[in-house]
Amino acid sequence: MRGYLRELTKPNSSLKDIAAPRLVEVDQRLINYYFARAKVLLRKHDFAATRKMYRRIIAEYPSSPAAQRAEAELPRVVPVAIKFYKVEGTKNFHPEKQFGVPQTKAREFFEKMYKEDTKNESAEYALYYWARALGTEGKVKEEVKLLQSHLKKFPQSKMRAKVLYLLAFTYGNNPLAQHDKAIAMYQDIVSSYPKEKEASESLWQIAFLEGVNSRFDKAITACQMLITRYPKSYRYEVAKKWEGRYRELLRSGKKWPG
């Protein structure tokens, strides 16, 4: 009907004076419908369809107050989407309780969360958990790539110790098993972030990897540092136990596992 009414409102139409008010009425009803529909879609968390509706208004009514309003509404979709994806991603992310189970559903939400805004604090959170979830899926190379991207994009991030630790842990385990690279990263955490909980955990990982490589003197040093610096760490007792075990191996001249 709108197309027909527009034809009737052309300058050479004899019915333009009659059709014009009717066209205004039809357009306003459509605009109201589009905005109402966008709100419904937003409540349903269909963010792509919400944006499509606002863009339709802009395309069909360019330079109009409705288009200006739609332009203003578009960026407001972002925080709503980020909040939803974060809640759903966190709700579906349970790698500790579901050991060995790919956290695919959570990964999908964190990936969408990151793509909503790739620059702010929410992006730091999303990128880290997206990477962690990829690791549970066995996509180690993709995980490493995202973690390296995090370090590069967010050098002042409050999550930097977490990111470094996860990256070091990934390098230190199969299938990568790049132990020396992992140890260097753990050492960076210990020296740069001594007050973060990742520091004591890094010392334990250093002790473990040095032990695996039969470098028992270095493993002992790492255990001693953990025991001295972090007596409240839940790794404290195990570090004391393994310090003794490493001393025995060092004295015997045996290789790992002894």
C-alpha positions in Angstrom: 0.0 0.0 0.0 2.8 2.4 0.8 4.3 2.1 -2.6 0.9 2.7 -4.2 0.4 5.8 -2.0 3.8 7.1 -2.9 2.9 6.9 -6.6 -0.2 8.9 -5.9 1.8 11.6 -4.1 4.0 12.4 -7.0 3.8 16.0 -8.4 2.0 15.0 -11.5 -0.7 13.0 -9.6 -4.2 14.5 -9.4 -4.7 12.7 -6.1 -1.6 13.8 -4.3 -3.4 16.1 -1.9 -5.7 13.2 -0.9 -2.9 10.6 -0.8 -0.3 12.6 1.1 -2.0 12.6 4.5 -2.8 8.9 4.1 0.9 8.2 3.3 2.1 10.0 6.4 -0.3 8.0 8.5 0.8 4.7 7.0 4.5 5.6 7.4 4.0 6.5 11.0 2.3 3.2 11.7 5.1 1.3 10.1 7.7 3.3 12.0 5.9 2.6 15.2 5.8 -1.1 14.3 9.4 -1.3 13.5 10.5 0.3 16.8 8.1 -1.9 18.8 9.4 -5.0 16.9 13.0 -4.0 17.6 12.2 -3.8 21.4 10.6 -7.3 21.3 13.6 -8.7 19.4 16.0 -7.1 21.9 14.1 -8.7 24.8 14.4 -12.0 23.1 18.2 -11.4 22.7 18.0 -11.6 19.0 20.6 -8.9 18.5 21.2 -9.4 14.8 17.5 -9.0 14.1 17.2 -6.0 16.4 20.0 -4.3 14.5 18.4 -5.3 11.2 15.2 -3.6 12.2 16.9 -0.3 13.1 18.8 -0.4 9.9 15.6 -0.9 8.0 14.2 2.3 9.5 17.3 4.2 8.5 17.2 2.8 4.9 13.5 3.4 4.4 13.3 6.8 6.1 16.7 8.4 5.6 17.3 11.9 7.0 14.1 11.6 9.1 13.7 11.9 12.9 12.9 8.2 12.9 16.2 7.5 11.2 18.0 9.6 13.7 16.3 7.8 16.5 17.3 4.4 15.0 20.9 5.6 14.7 20.9 6.4 18.4 19.4 3.1 19.4 21.9 1.0 17.4 24.9 1.4 19.8 22.6 0.8 22.8 22.3 -2.8 21.7 25.9 -3.4 22.5 25.9 -3.3 26.3 22.7 -5.4 26.4 24.3 -8.0 24.2 27.6 -8.0 26.2 25.7 -8.5 29.5 23.7 -11.3 28.1 26.6 -13.1 26.5 28.7 -12.8 29.7 26.0 -14.2 31.9 25.3 -17.1 29.5 29.0 -17.8 28.9 29.8 -17.8 32.6 26.7 -20.0 33.4 27.8 -22.6 30.8 31.5 -22.6 31.7 32.5 -25.3 34.2 35.8 -26.8 33.1 36.7 -27.8 36.7 33.5 -29.7 37.4 33.3 -31.1 33.8 37.0 -32.1 33.4 37.7 -33.2 29.9 34.3 -32.0 28.6 34.6 -29.4 25.8 33.0 -26.1 26.9 31.7 -25.3 23.4 28.5 -23.6 24.4 30.3 -21.2 26.7 33.0 -20.6 24.0 30.3 -19.5 21.6 28.9 -17.0 24.0 32.4 -15.6 24.9 33.3 -15.3 21.3 30.1 -13.3 20.6 30.7 -11.2 23.6 34.2 -10.3 22.4 33.0 -9.4 18.9 30.4 -7.0 20.3 33.2 -4.8 21.6 36.9 -5.6 20.9 38.5 -2.7 22.8 37.1 -2.2 26.3 37.3 -4.1 29.6 34.5 -6.5 28.6 36.7 -7.5 25.6 39.6 -8.4 28.0 37.3 -10.7 29.9 35.7 -12.2 26.8 38.9 -12.9 25.0 40.5 -14.6 28.0 37.5 -17.0 28.6 37.1 -17.5 24.8 40.7 -18.8 24.8 40.2 -20.9 27.9 37.1 -22.5 26.4 39.0 -23.2 23.1 41.6 -25.1 25.2 38.9 -27.4 26.5 38.0 -28.2 22.9 41.6 -29.2 22.2 42.1 -26.2 19.9 45.4 -25.3 21.4 46.8 -23.3 18.5 43.7 -21.1 18.4 43.9 -20.7 22.2 47.5 -19.6 22.0 46.8 -17.2 19.2 44.0 -15.5 21.3 46.1 -15.3 24.4 49.0 -13.7 22.5 46.5 -11.3 21.0 45.3 -10.4 24.5 48.8 -9.7 25.7 49.4 -7.4 22.7 46.1 -5.6 22.7 45.7 -5.1 26.5 49.2 -4.6 27.9 47.8 -2.9 31.0 45.0 -5.4 31.7 44.3 -6.4 35.2 44.0 -9.9 33.9 47.5 -10.0 32.5 48.8 -12.4 35.1 45.9 -14.8 34.4 46.6 -14.6 30.7 50.3 -15.2 31.1 49.7 -18.1 33.4 47.2 -19.7 31.0 49.6 -19.2 28.1 52.5 -20.7 30.0 50.4 -23.6 31.2 49.3 -24.3 27.6 52.9 -24.2 26.4 54.0 -26.5 29.2 51.5 -29.3 28.5 50.8 -31.6 25.7 50.5 -31.3 22.8 52.9 -28.3 22.7 55.1 -29.4 25.6 57.5 -26.5 25.2 58.8 -26.6 28.7 61.5 -24.0 28.6 59.2 -21.5 27.0 56.6 -22.2 29.7 59.2 -21.9 32.5 60.4 -18.5 31.2 56.8 -17.2 31.2 56.2 -18.5 34.7 59.3 -16.8 35.9 58.0 -13.5 34.3 54.8 -13.9 36.4 56.8 -14.5 39.6 58.9 -11.4 39.1 56.3 -9.1 37.6 53.2 -10.1 39.6 54.4 -11.4 43.0 51.2 -10.5 44.8 48.9 -12.3 42.4 47.8 -15.8 43.2 49.3 -16.9 39.9 52.8 -16.2 41.3 52.8 -19.1 43.8 51.1 -21.4 41.3 53.8 -20.4 38.7 56.5 -21.4 41.2 54.9 -24.8 41.6 54.7 -25.2 37.8 58.4 -24.3 37.5 59.3 -26.9 40.1 57.2 -29.5 38.3 58.6 -28.8 34.8 62.2 -28.6 36.0 61.7 -31.9 37.8 60.2 -33.5 34.7 63.4 -32.5 32.8 65.6 -33.9 35.7 66.9 -30.5 36.6 66.4 -31.2 40.2 68.5 -28.4 41.6 66.3 -25.8 39.9 63.2 -27.7 40.9 64.4 -27.5 44.6 65.0 -23.8 44.3 61.5 -23.2 43.0 60.0 -25.3 45.8 62.1 -23.3 48.4 60.9 -20.0 46.9 57.3 -21.1 47.1 57.6 -22.3 50.7 59.4 -19.1 51.8 57.3 -16.6 50.0 53.8 -18.2 50.0 53.3 -20.1 53.3 49.5 -19.7 52.9 49.5 -21.2 49.4 47.5 -24.4 49.0 50.7 -25.6 47.2 52.8 -25.1 50.4 52.5 -28.7 51.7 53.0 -30.3 48.3 56.0 -28.1 47.7 57.6 -29.3 51.0 57.0 -32.9 50.1 58.4 -32.6 46.6 61.4 -30.6 47.7 62.4 -33.7 49.7 61.7 -36.0 46.8 63.8 -33.8 44.4 66.7 -33.9 46.9 66.6 -37.7 47.0 66.7 -37.8 43.2 69.5 -35.3 43.1 71.6 -37.3 45.5 70.9 -40.6 43.7 71.9 -39.2 40.3 68.7 -40.7 38.8 66.6 -39.2 36.1 63.0 -38.4 36.2 60.8 -40.2 37.3 63.4 -41.8 39.5 
